[in-house]
Amino acid sequence: MSTIDAALYWVAQLAGAIAAAFVLKSVVPDETWRAVALGAPELARDFPVWAGITLEGVTTFFLVLTVFSTAVDEKGTFRSIAGLALASRLRSAFSSPALLRVPL
């Protein structure tokens, strides 16, 4: 993928996200989405923001590492179990007690 293709891909992704946000805001009534902030999560009250950012970075690193090690690596020995590895990694990320979030 060339640099120009990557930049155009980013622009397309951002434009799609912005368009989806406007469609969602126009379709869902104001009193509904304001009550729950469109479902945006919030960290648990006693969990500091810096720890949440750090935890998000670490779990994202391991998720990307798992994807690259299993599904993307052409010569990898784990390609046949990529689905199991990815599902296990996602399950462990979402079942961590530190990631418990409460709605706004």
Buried (B, 14 or more C-beta within 10 A) or exposed (E): EEEEEEEEEEEEEEEEEEEEEEEEEEEEEEEEBEEEEEEEEEBEEEBEEEEBEEBEEEBEEEBEEBBEBBBEEEEEEEBEEBEEBBEEBEEEBEEEEEBEEEEE
